[in-house]
Amino acid sequence: KKSIQLNDTATISYKITPNVSNKEVTMTYDSSIISIENNIIKPLKIGETDLCITSVYDKNTSICEKIEVTPICQNSYTFNFDGSKKEQIYAGIDFCPGTYRVYAQVLNPQNIYYIHYRQPNISGGSASITIAKFSDFLSDEGNQWSMNKGSYIETNPGITQITIVK
């Protein structure tokens, strides 16, 4: 699988056998997601498509690869809460995978707060940090998590903002 950011381009390279003089190929793909000109892929919108390259000489000779167009990555995401109930941040389709540091802002700095992080489809794949620092804005440089689509962060009441920074 090849990933391309929405604002990027990629070059196609392929080897088609048999090794004959007619190296012409046909390409099939979802033209609403990518466009291809002179072996350069240009992403059009977020999504996935199978790109299949088939020899004109021998229709049985074909190679396919999944192309995923991902969002333009941000360096940080900020989530605001009202602080009155347990909150959950879900990393959905517009989320860029990567390693993030976690920062939290709390309503009452004298209390102890928890931030839990879970990855999808991993049994026991959760981690947590405990916050008990006496300041309004809390950062914990020692805690960073590798997050991907489907990950989520859970907090207990009292946290009014969480910022995750790549």
Secondary structure by P-SEA (a helix, b strand, c coil): cccccccbbbbbbbcccccccccccccccccccccccccbbbbcccbbbbbbbbbccccccbbbbbbbbbcccccbbbbbcccccbbbbbbcccccccbbbbbbbbccccbbbbbbbbbccccccbbbbbbbcccccccccccccccccccbbbbccccccccccc
